Amino acid sequence: MLTLLFLACLVGDLLLRYWLARRQIRHVLAHRDAVPAAFADRIGLHSHQRAADYTVARCQLSMIERIVEAAVLLGLTLLGGLQALDLALGRLIESELWRQMALVGSVLALLGAVGLVFSAWRTFRLEARFGFNRMTPRLFITDALKMLAVTLVLGTPLLAAILWIMESAGTDWAWWAWGVWVGFNLLVLWLYPSFIAPLFNRFTPLDDPELTERIHALAKRCRFGLSGLFVMDGSRRSAHGNAYFTGFGRHRRIVFFDTLLSRLNTDEVEAVLAHELGHFAHHHILRRIVIGFTAAGVLLHLLAWLSTQLWFYTGLGVIPQLGRPNDGLALVLFMLALPVLTFWTTPVASLLSRRDEFQADRYAVRQCGAAPLSSALVKLYDDNAATLTPDPIHSAWYDSHPPAPVRIAHLRDG
């Protein structure tokens, strides 16, 4: 039964993604030769056509990537790859903990290698084709090695702790594992701005007295405790621009991509930041963290039950080893199968995210007015080659942000 459900969800996943991608491509190409009236005075036809071509190329690559991922998933599960790997590691490694860690690590390494190939193609072919890539092969490799090092340093103790808890904590192990998971994520939130992010980018204090004064005044109005303003050298890797805040408590900082500051004027930067602070003011970030932690607890308890069911293993193409712990095997199977089953909840998550974006927009308008935010968004749509004419169904399923025409109209109409 599980095998049929898994296959049905996987095939349905692929067919639905293909249908949505085809809708998006047809809709974008059908509107390629005319800029929407609301943007005609600010975005030229050439930029609009470039955005259309960029959107189509991204859709095509994402479908190829998903097909390859599905093939790897089938190879690991129903075609016996995970079973063979588990047996081989069982013959090579005596320590049960290290055997299970090697199993999980091997699968993650395989999935990471597949993702790295597509990341390289996306960076050096697709992004370069449209003028966005500024990353060199050397920097790409260096980033990958740094990410691997960070993953090993932080992930290895976490994995060892989770597997040890699954083996030793009895029937209530999910609660203990959940506590470790929550603690780990809070640790990463604390480490990221000061220790992890500087491994990949250079952060310098914002050197613009007028903008600095405006931002501090905005932060004070928004009751946002601010420990620093920084500019990140995002232009080393990409022409895309962004801004975000990170950290918590007394250590919150605001970070601007240098590419963003080079394109927007002071009023527009303040409006974009006000939108980001809107997420803080309405507790969107905190709510998402709480939801994430709650979901993790539910999923760990589900895994605790599934790991005791023989059909969970056999239904996904694996026979657990007798007389040996199979916690690592259960963890891998759960990790592989879960995205296939949860893909169908995507539109709900997208809807909730778009609701938050509208709320943050309204907050920014109250702080800075609609005109600078609208102007900033149009510039960002243009610079980032975001399509102005997405397919409505594709957008409703995937998009975490409202489509450009809807968002700008919402700002214009108040």
Secondary structure, DSSP 8 states (H G I E B T S, - for coil): -HHHHHHHHHHHHHHHHHHHHHHHHHHHHHTTTS--GGGTTTS-HHHHHHHHHHHHHHHHHHHHHHHHHHHHHHHHTTTSHHHHHHHHHHHH---HHHHHHHHHHHHHHHHHHHHHHHHHHIIIIIIHHTT-B---HHHHHHHHHHHHHHHHHHHHHHHHHHHHHHHHSGGGHHHHHHHHHHHHHHHHHHHIIIIIGGGTS-EEE---HHHHHHHHHHHHHTT----EEEEE-GGGTBS---EEEE--GGG-EEEEEHHHHTTS-HHHHHHHHHHHHHHHHTTHHHHHHHHHHHHHHHHHHHHHHHTT-HHHHHTTT----TTS--HHHHHHHHHHHHHHHHGGGHHHHHHHHHHHHHHHHHHHHHHH-HHHHHHHHHHHHHHTT--SS--HHHHHHH-SS--HHHHHHHHHH-
